[in-house]
Amino acid sequence: MKVLVIGSGGREHALVWKLRESPRVEKIWCAPGNGGIAAEAECIAIDAGDVAGLVALAERLRPDLTVVGPELPLVDGLADAFRARNLPVVGPSQIAAQLEGSKNFSKQFLLRHNIPTAAIVGVFENAEEAAAALKDVRYPLVMKADGLCAGKGVLLAADESEALAFIDSTLRRHELGPAGRKLLVEETLQGEEISFIIVVDGERYAPLGCLLDRRPPSCATSRNDYQNHRRAYSQRSVCGWHPLPRVSFYRPDDHFRGPKSPRVQLPFGRSRNPSHFRPA
């Protein structure tokens, strides 16, 4: 097989590294790749967000499989464009990719299908309405810009001043651009975060196992205590544990009310039935 991997980060490097281990893979391209990936695959200089350019590249190379890493080209319909040309691709359709591309879309999907999730304060496009909604909330509070923001669109607000500053930067000064035109505000989830990862094709699925991350513990009783937990969490959030020795949703803790989903992510899946992902 000849495989094209799209992207240039650590995720794509891991994909290239693992693909190289397969005896079925004889050639790997990575577009655009990076210096580290260049030691393991042929890198091709191209913007990973250039859907038309990537389609033209794939038509020229004719890979047996393309694996898309970044969210942006998926949200812009790259996988659909490949399938329309009978180019095999691992990646969700444009409408399914909205689960990653829009926090509000993902939240409404969870609510519509009765999947337990963090309680929502509201979705706002107006700064004054967002600020008014903060009067009766409990901190810490999670605030999410709706669109893709390269990891800069979420704030764990410790108090009202931080929340108001984030509202000002997103909805008044538009520092996050179009991705920050809507703001989702919800409760903070405490405790262990388990990601259950599966590969799907619309009809079949294969579980890849669980990964454990950790959110700040609920024992924070002061602002300084909470800030220390938040700082420790942000430093640890780049890693996780796998495999897990067990997964159990029972815990003798008065604060525990069962598992909840903070979000749904779809970097490598698709649905054959787009109505599953209809806009709310």
N, C-alpha and C positions, 0 to 999 in steps of 0.2 A: 504493500500500500504506500501511496504518497499522500502526505498529510500537510495541510496548511493550518498553522496556528496564528490567530490574529490577536495582537496585543504586544505590550512591551514591558510588563511588570513582573513581579515575583510570581504571581499566579500563572502567567504564561510560561515562565521559566520552568515551574514545577510541571506543567503540562508537557512541555517539550522533553524534559528529563524522563518523565514516566513513559511517554510514547516511544522514546528511543529504546526502552527496555523490551518492547514487543518484537519478537522475531518476524512479525508480519509487516513491520514498518521498514521500508527501505530508504525513504527520503522524507525529510521534514523541512518545510519553509516556515519562517516566522516573519510576519509583517506587522509592525516594522522590526520587532525584536529589540535587543539591546546588546551591550558589550559582552555580558555574561552568556546570553543565549547564543551569541555568534560562535561560541566554542562547540555548540551541540547541534546547530541548525543553520541553514542558509538564510540570512536575514535580508529582507527586501525593504528598502526605504519607501515608506508610504504612510500617510496619516491614517491611523486606525479608525478615525471617524469618517473617512471618505468612503461612503457607501458605493457610489458609482465607480470610484477608482478600484475598490476591492473587488467588485463584481468583474470589472475588466481584467484585473489580475488573475482571478480564479478562472475566467474563461480562457485565458492564455495558458495557465499552468495545468488546468484540468486535474486538480487533486482528487484522489479517491474519497477524501474526507476533509472537511474544514471544521475546526474547533474555534469558537469565538469566545474570547475571554472578557473583554470590556463590556460594560453595560450600555454605553452610549450608542454604538452602532446597532445593537439589538433593538433599543428603543426607537431608533430611526428606521427600522425595517430591514436590516441586512439579511437576516435569515429568510425572510419572505422573498427577497430578491434572488437569493441563491436557489431556493426551491422552485421558483418560477422558471429557472433555467436548468432544472434537473441537476443541480450541483449539491451533492450530499453535504449536510451541515448539521453540527450539533449546536443548537441554540433555539430559544423560544421565538415564536411569532411576535410581530410588533405589538399586538394587543396583549398577549401574555406577558411580554416584557414590561408592561406598565406596572406589574406587581413590584418591579424594582425601580421603575422610572418615576412612579408617583406614590408618595407615602399615603396620600388620601385614598387613592385607588386601592392600594393594598389593605388599608384599614377598613374600607367599605366592603371589600371582598370577605374579610374575616367576619365582620358583623352580619353580612348577608347570609353567610353559611353557618352562623351560630358557632363560630370557633372562638373560644374564650380568649380575650385579649385585654390589654390595658384599657381602663375606662377613659373615654374621650371627653375632653373639655369642650373642644370645638375645632372647626376648620375656618380660618379667617383670611380674608383678603384686604380688610380694612384695619389699620393700626388702632384706631379708637375703639372699635368693637373688640379687638383682641385684648387691649389693655383693660377694658371694662370687665372682661370675663375673668380677670385675675383676682377679683375681690374676694371670692369665696373658695379659692383653691388651696390645696395642701402642698407644701414644698417638702422635698425637691420635686420639680416638675420637668417633664420632657417636652421639648419644643423642637419641631422638625420642619425645615423648609421642604416643600412638597417634591421638588424635582431633584435631579442629580447634581450634587455640589462637590464632588471629589473629596468626600469625607469631611466637609466643612459646614454641613447644613443641619447639624443636630447639636442642641445645647441641653445639658442637664442643669437646669437653673436652680441654684441653691436658695434664692429668695426673690422677692418681687423686683428688686433693683436690677438683678441680672436678667430676669424675664422681660422687663420693660426695655432694657438696652438691646436685647435680641430683636424684639418687635420693631424698635426704631431702626435697627440696621437692615432688617429684611423688608419690612413693609413700607417704611418711609424713605430710607436712603437707597434701597434696592441694591445693596452691596453684593447680593448673590445673583443678581440679574433675573432673567425669566424663571429660573429654578426656585426663586424665593417669592414668587407672586402670591403663593398660598402658604399658610402656616398651620400645621397640625399641632395641637396642644393636647397632651394626655398625661395620665398618672405615671409615676415611676414604678417599674416592677423591681422587686427585690429578690435576691436569692440566686440559685444556680440557673444558668442559661444553657440548654442543651439543643444543639442543632442536629436534626435527623435528616440525613442527606440521601436522596434517591436520584436515580437516573430514569427518566420516563420517555416514552415515544408516543404517548396518547392512548396506547392500548396495553402496554406492558411496563413493568417497573422493576428496577433492581436496587435494593438498598445498599448503600455504601457504609452504613454504620453511623454512629453518633460521635459528636464532638462536644466537649464541655468547655464553656467559657464561664465567667463569673461576673455578676453585677455587684455593686456596693452592698455590703450587708445592712440589714435593717437596724443594727444596733447604734447607728449614728444618732447622738442625742443633742449635739450642738453644731453650730455652723462650722467651727474649726474641725471638729471630729468628722463631719460630713465631707469637708473639703479634702481632708487627708485620705478618706476612703475613695473619693472620686479621683484624686491624683494617682493613687495606687491602682485603681481599676483601669485608668487610661493607659498606664504603663504596661498592664498585663493583657490588655485587650488584643494585642497582636499575636497572642499565642493561645493554645488550648491543649486539651488532653484527649488522646485517642489511642487505642480503644478504651472505652469506659468499662470498669469491672462489672457494673450493673446499672440499670436505669429503673428507678422506682419513683412513683409519684406520691408515695406516702411519706409524711414526715410529721412527727408529734410536735407541732409548732402551732400555737394559736394564730400566728400571722399567715399561715399557709392556707390557701383556699383552692388548691388544685392548680394544674398546669395552665399557663396562658401563653399565647403566641404574641411576641412583640412585633413580628412582621413575617411576611412570606418573601423569600428570595428565589429568583428563577434564572440564574445565569446559564444553566445548561439543560433546560427542559422546554417542552412545547405541548400544546393541546391541539388535537385534531378538531376539536369542537370549540370555536371561538366564543360561543355563547356562555361557556364556563367562566369567561373573563369579561362579561359584558360590563360597560361602564355603569356605575351606580347612578 
